[in-house]
Protein backbone atom coordinates (compact mmCIF):
# COMPACT_ATOMS: atom_id res chain seq x y z
CA UNK A 1 0.00 0.00 0.00
CA UNK A 2 1.19 3.50 -0.86
CA UNK A 3 0.22 6.90 0.49
CA UNK A 4 -2.37 7.61 -2.20
CA UNK A 5 -4.16 4.36 -1.39
CA UNK A 6 -4.20 5.22 2.32
CA UNK A 7 -5.55 8.66 1.42
CA UNK A 8 -8.42 6.99 -0.42
CA UNK A 9 -9.09 4.71 2.56
CA UNK A 10 -9.26 7.72 4.90
CA UNK A 11 -11.51 9.49 2.39
CA UNK A 12 -13.98 6.62 2.74
CA UNK A 13 -14.17 7.18 6.52
CA UNK A 14 -13.87 10.97 6.68
CA UNK A 15 -14.56 12.37 3.19
CA UNK A 16 -12.16 15.16 2.26
CA UNK A 17 -15.10 16.72 0.42
CA UNK A 18 -16.33 17.83 3.86
CA UNK A 19 -13.22 19.96 4.26
CA UNK A 20 -13.79 21.49 0.83
CA UNK A 21 -17.41 22.14 1.78
CA UNK A 22 -16.28 23.99 4.92
CA UNK A 23 -13.87 26.04 2.79
CA UNK A 24 -16.69 26.93 0.40
CA UNK A 25 -18.52 28.38 3.42
CA UNK A 26 -15.60 30.63 4.30
CA UNK A 27 -13.48 28.43 6.58
CA UNK A 28 -9.80 27.65 6.03
CA UNK A 29 -8.22 24.21 6.02
CA UNK A 30 -5.38 22.26 4.47
CA UNK A 31 -6.31 18.60 4.76
CA UNK A 32 -5.01 15.93 2.41
CA UNK A 33 -1.83 14.14 1.36
CA UNK A 34 0.64 16.84 2.37
CA UNK A 35 3.93 14.99 1.96
CA UNK A 36 4.20 12.01 -0.37
CA UNK A 37 7.56 10.24 -0.34
CA UNK A 38 6.25 7.63 -2.76
CA UNK A 39 7.38 4.47 -0.97
CA UNK A 40 5.45 1.38 0.05
CA UNK A 41 4.03 1.98 3.53
CA UNK A 42 5.92 0.05 6.23
CA UNK A 43 3.70 1.27 9.07
CA UNK A 44 1.38 4.11 10.03
CA UNK A 45 1.63 6.30 13.12
CA UNK A 46 -1.49 8.25 14.05
CA UNK A 47 -0.69 11.50 15.86
CA UNK A 48 -3.03 14.41 16.54
CA UNK A 49 -0.16 16.80 15.72
CA UNK A 50 2.90 16.47 13.53
CA UNK A 51 5.65 17.02 16.11
CA UNK A 52 9.30 16.09 16.36
CA UNK A 53 8.30 13.65 19.10
CA UNK A 54 5.86 11.96 16.71
CA UNK A 55 8.55 11.76 14.02
CA UNK A 56 10.94 10.12 16.48
CA UNK A 57 8.24 7.63 17.47
CA UNK A 58 7.65 6.75 13.80
CA UNK A 59 11.39 6.31 13.21
CA UNK A 60 11.75 4.11 16.31
CA UNK A 61 8.89 1.92 15.13
CA UNK A 62 10.15 1.71 11.55
CA UNK A 63 7.02 3.42 10.19
CA UNK A 64 7.22 5.68 7.15
CA UNK A 65 3.77 7.30 7.24
CA UNK A 66 2.15 9.62 9.78
CA UNK A 67 -1.55 10.48 9.77
CA UNK A 68 -2.44 13.62 11.71
CA UNK A 69 -5.61 15.47 12.59
CA UNK A 70 -4.19 18.98 12.67
CA UNK A 71 -2.70 19.85 9.27
CA UNK A 72 1.03 19.25 9.13
CA UNK A 73 1.23 22.30 6.86
CA UNK A 74 -1.47 24.81 7.71
CA UNK A 75 -0.35 28.30 6.73
CA UNK A 76 2.01 28.81 3.78
CA UNK A 77 5.60 27.96 4.74
CA UNK A 78 8.24 30.62 4.15
CA UNK A 79 11.18 28.66 5.53
CA UNK A 80 12.09 25.30 7.07
CA UNK A 81 14.44 25.24 10.05
CA UNK A 82 16.05 22.47 12.05
CA UNK A 83 13.01 22.34 14.33
CA UNK A 84 10.62 21.65 11.44
CA UNK A 85 8.79 18.33 11.77
CA UNK A 86 7.88 18.53 8.07
CA UNK A 87 11.54 18.76 7.11
CA UNK A 88 12.35 15.88 9.48
CA UNK A 89 9.72 13.75 7.75
CA UNK A 90 11.07 14.60 4.31
CA UNK A 91 14.61 13.68 5.39
CA UNK A 92 13.45 10.36 6.80
CA UNK A 93 11.15 9.51 3.89
CA UNK A 94 8.01 9.69 6.05
CA UNK A 95 4.83 10.61 4.18
CA UNK A 96 2.16 12.70 5.94
CA UNK A 97 -1.61 12.76 5.53
CA UNK A 98 -3.77 15.20 7.51
CA UNK A 99 -7.53 14.87 8.08
CA UNK A 100 -8.79 17.98 9.83
CA UNK A 101 -12.18 19.61 9.29
CA UNK A 102 -13.38 16.56 7.37
CA UNK A 103 -12.65 14.36 10.41
CA UNK A 104 -14.22 16.88 12.79
CA UNK A 105 -17.52 16.70 10.93
CA UNK A 106 -17.58 13.13 9.58
CA UNK A 107 -20.07 10.56 10.79
CA UNK A 108 -18.42 9.00 13.84
CA UNK A 109 -15.76 11.71 13.68
CA UNK A 110 -14.16 13.87 16.34
CA UNK A 111 -17.17 16.06 17.14
CA UNK A 112 -19.64 13.18 17.30
CA UNK A 113 -17.18 11.17 19.39
CA UNK A 114 -16.96 14.01 21.91
CA UNK A 115 -20.73 13.90 22.28
CA UNK A 116 -20.63 10.17 22.96
CA UNK A 117 -17.75 10.52 25.41
CA UNK A 118 -19.85 13.00 27.39
CA UNK A 119 -22.83 10.65 27.58
CA UNK A 120 -24.89 11.85 24.62
CA UNK A 121 -26.51 9.40 22.20
CA UNK A 122 -28.40 11.44 19.61
CA UNK A 123 -28.32 15.21 19.07
CA UNK A 124 -31.51 17.20 19.44
CA UNK A 125 -29.89 19.86 17.24
CA UNK A 126 -26.72 20.34 15.17
CA UNK A 127 -25.11 23.69 14.49
CA UNK A 128 -23.47 22.95 11.10
CA UNK A 129 -25.21 20.45 8.85
CA UNK A 130 -23.00 19.35 5.98
CA UNK A 131 -23.70 17.04 3.08
CA UNK A 132 -22.31 13.97 4.84
CA UNK A 133 -21.63 15.15 8.36
CA UNK A 134 -22.26 17.73 11.05
CA UNK A 135 -20.48 19.89 13.61
CA UNK A 136 -21.62 21.26 16.97
CA UNK A 137 -24.27 19.32 18.86
CA UNK A 138 -26.84 19.77 21.61
CA UNK A 139 -28.05 16.59 23.31
CA UNK A 140 -29.57 15.23 26.48
CA UNK A 141 -27.58 13.26 29.07
CA UNK A 142 -28.48 11.41 32.23
CA UNK A 143 -29.27 13.95 34.96
CA UNK A 144 -26.32 14.32 37.29
CA UNK A 145 -24.41 16.90 39.26
CA UNK A 146 -21.93 19.06 37.40
CA UNK A 147 -19.10 17.67 39.54
CA UNK A 148 -20.09 14.08 38.64
CA UNK A 149 -20.32 15.04 34.97
CA UNK A 150 -16.82 16.55 35.07
CA UNK A 151 -15.35 13.53 36.84
CA UNK A 152 -16.85 11.09 34.35
CA UNK A 153 -15.75 13.17 31.35
CA UNK A 154 -12.19 13.45 32.65
CA UNK A 155 -12.02 9.69 32.97
CA UNK A 156 -13.40 8.90 29.53
CA UNK A 157 -11.25 11.53 27.80
CA UNK A 158 -8.17 10.61 29.86
CA UNK A 159 -7.95 14.33 30.55
CA UNK A 160 -5.56 15.69 33.14
CA UNK A 161 -6.76 19.28 33.02
CA UNK A 162 -10.16 20.93 32.93
CA UNK A 163 -11.36 24.43 33.77
CA UNK A 164 -14.99 24.64 34.80
CA UNK A 165 -17.45 27.29 35.86
CA UNK A 166 -20.84 26.96 37.54
CA UNK A 167 -22.69 24.40 39.62
CA UNK A 168 -25.95 22.48 39.70
CA UNK A 169 -27.30 19.62 37.63
CA UNK A 170 -26.47 18.73 34.05
CA UNK A 171 -29.23 17.50 31.73
CA UNK A 172 -28.68 19.07 28.31
CA UNK A 173 -25.18 19.61 26.91
CA UNK A 174 -23.79 21.55 23.95
CA UNK A 175 -20.33 20.46 22.81
CA UNK A 176 -17.94 21.70 20.15
CA UNK A 177 -14.65 19.92 19.56
CA UNK A 178 -11.47 21.91 19.15
CA UNK A 179 -11.67 25.70 19.14
CA UNK A 180 -15.39 25.70 18.42
CA UNK A 181 -16.60 27.89 21.30
CA UNK A 182 -17.58 30.97 19.28
CA UNK A 183 -20.32 33.59 19.49
CA UNK A 184 -22.35 31.48 17.09
CA UNK A 185 -21.81 28.35 19.18
CA UNK A 186 -22.97 30.13 22.33
CA UNK A 187 -26.09 31.41 20.60
CA UNK A 188 -26.80 27.92 19.24
CA UNK A 189 -26.38 26.35 22.68
CA UNK A 190 -28.67 28.90 24.32
CA UNK A 191 -31.33 28.66 21.61
CA UNK A 192 -31.52 24.89 22.09
CA UNK A 193 -31.78 24.91 25.87
CA UNK A 194 -28.31 23.68 26.82
CA UNK A 195 -27.55 24.03 30.51
CA UNK A 196 -23.89 23.05 30.04
CA UNK A 197 -21.37 23.95 27.34
CA UNK A 198 -18.22 21.87 26.69
CA UNK A 199 -15.35 22.89 24.41
CA UNK A 200 -11.75 24.18 24.43
CA UNK A 201 -9.73 27.36 23.80
CA UNK A 202 -12.48 29.75 24.88
CA UNK A 203 -12.12 33.51 25.11
CA UNK A 204 -13.00 35.10 28.43
CA UNK A 205 -15.87 37.21 27.13
CA UNK A 206 -17.61 34.10 25.82
CA UNK A 207 -17.13 32.24 29.11
CA UNK A 208 -18.55 35.24 30.95
CA UNK A 209 -21.50 35.48 28.57
CA UNK A 210 -22.32 31.79 29.01
CA UNK A 211 -22.14 32.04 32.81
CA UNK A 212 -24.31 35.16 32.74
CA UNK A 213 -26.92 33.13 30.85
CA UNK A 214 -26.89 30.58 33.65
CA UNK A 215 -24.89 27.94 31.76
CA UNK A 216 -22.19 25.77 33.23
CA UNK A 217 -18.96 25.70 31.22
CA UNK A 218 -16.33 22.94 31.03
CA UNK A 219 -13.13 23.57 29.07
CA UNK A 220 -10.84 20.64 28.36
CA UNK A 221 -7.54 21.05 26.56
CA UNK A 222 -7.88 21.11 22.79
CA UNK A 223 -5.82 17.93 22.71
CA UNK A 224 -7.94 15.97 25.20
CA UNK A 225 -11.20 17.02 23.56
CA UNK A 226 -10.02 15.66 20.19
CA UNK A 227 -7.67 12.77 20.97
CA UNK A 228 -10.59 10.56 22.09
CA UNK A 229 -12.32 10.75 18.71
CA UNK A 230 -9.02 10.64 16.80
CA UNK A 231 -8.16 7.32 18.45
CA UNK A 232 -11.48 5.87 17.31
CA UNK A 233 -10.80 7.04 13.78
CA UNK A 234 -7.34 5.44 13.95
CA UNK A 235 -8.89 2.16 15.05
CA UNK A 236 -11.19 2.15 12.01
CA UNK A 237 -8.29 2.69 9.63
CA UNK A 238 -6.12 0.15 11.45
CA UNK A 239 -8.83 -2.50 11.05
CA UNK A 240 -8.89 -1.86 7.30
CA UNK A 241 -5.10 -1.88 6.86
CA UNK A 242 -4.66 -5.63 7.02
CA UNK A 243 -1.09 -6.58 7.84
CA UNK A 244 0.30 -3.03 7.78
CA UNK A 245 1.27 -2.17 11.38
CA UNK A 246 -0.39 0.88 12.94
CA UNK A 247 -0.05 2.68 16.27
CA UNK A 248 -1.37 5.80 18.00
CA UNK A 249 1.00 8.34 19.52
CA UNK A 250 -0.37 10.25 22.52
CA UNK A 251 1.51 13.31 23.69
CA UNK A 252 0.57 13.43 27.36
CA UNK A 253 2.02 16.94 27.75
CA UNK A 254 -1.20 18.28 26.25
CA UNK A 255 -3.88 16.22 28.00
LINLINFEN-V543588 format. One record per residue. N is the residue number from 0. OMEGA is omega as a letter, one per 20 degrees, with the letter a starting at -180 (none if undefined). Layout:
<<N & OMEGA> <N & OMEGA>>
This chain:
<<0 & r> <1 & a> <2 & a> <3 & r> <4 & r> <5 & r> <6 & a> <7 & r> <8 & r> <9 & r> <10 & r> <11 & a> <12 & a> <13 & a> <14 & r> <15 & r> <16 & r> <17 & r> <18 & r> <19 & r> <20 & r> <21 & a> <22 & r> <23 & r> <24 & r> <25 & r> <26 & r> <27 & r> <28 & r> <29 & r> <30 & r> <31 & r> <32 & a> <33 & r> <34 & a> <35 & a> <36 & r> <37 & a> <38 & r> <39 & a> <40 & r> <41 & r> <42 & a> <43 & r> <44 & r> <45 & a> <46 & a> <47 & r> <48 & r> <49 & a> <50 & r> <51 & r> <52 & r> <53 & r> <54 & r> <55 & r> <56 & r> <57 & r> <58 & a> <59 & a> <60 & a> <61 & a> <62 & a> <63 & r> <64 & r> <65 & r> <66 & a> <67 & r> <68 & r> <69 & a> <70 & r> <71 & r> <72 & a> <73 & r> <74 & r> <75 & r> <76 & r> <77 & r> <78 & r> <79 & r> <80 & a> <81 & r> <82 & a> <83 & r> <84 & r> <85 & r> <86 & r> <87 & r> <88 & a> <89 & r> <90 & a> <91 & a> <92 & a> <93 & r> <94 & a> <95 & r> <96 & r> <97 & r> <98 & a> <99 & a> <100 & r> <101 & r> <102 & r> <103 & a> <104 & a> <105 & r> <106 & a> <107 & a> <108 & a> <109 & a> <110 & r> <111 & r> <112 & r> <113 & r> <114 & a> <115 & r> <116 & a> <117 & r> <118 & r> <119 & r> <120 & r> <121 & r> <122 & r> <123 & r> <124 & r> <125 & a> <126 & a> <127 & r> <128 & r> <129 & a> <130 & a> <131 & a> <132 & a> <133 & r> <134 & r> <135 & a> <136 & r> <137 & a> <138 & r> <139 & r> <140 & r> <141 & a> <142 & a> <143 & r> <144 & r> <145 & r> <146 & r> <147 & r> <148 & a> <149 & a> <150 & a> <151 & a> <152 & r> <153 & a> <154 & a> <155 & a> <156 & a> <157 & a> <158 & r> <159 & a> <160 & r> <161 & r> <162 & a> <163 & a> <164 & r> <165 & r> <166 & a> <167 & a> <168 & r> <169 & r> <170 & a> <171 & a> <172 & r> <173 & r> <174 & a> <175 & a> <176 & r> <177 & a> <178 & a> <179 & a> <180 & a> <181 & r> <182 & r> <183 & r> <184 & r> <185 & r> <186 & r> <187 & r> <188 & a> <189 & a> <190 & a> <191 & r> <192 & r> <193 & r> <194 & a> <195 & a> <196 & a> <197 & r> <198 & r> <199 & r> <200 & a> <201 & r> <202 & a> <203 & a> <204 & r> <205 & r> <206 & a> <207 & a> <208 & r> <209 & r> <210 & r> <211 & r> <212 & a> <213 & r> <214 & r> <215 & a> <216 & r> <217 & a> <218 & r> <219 & r> <220 & r> <221 & a> <222 & a> <223 & a> <224 & a> <225 & a> <226 & r> <227 & a> <228 & r> <229 & r> <230 & r> <231 & r> <232 & r> <233 & r> <234 & r> <235 & a> <236 & r> <237 & a> <238 & a> <239 & a> <240 & r> <241 & a> <242 & r> <243 & a> <244 & a> <245 & r> <246 & r> <247 & r> <248 & r> <249 & r> <250 & a> <251 & r> <252 & a> <253 & r> <254 & none>>
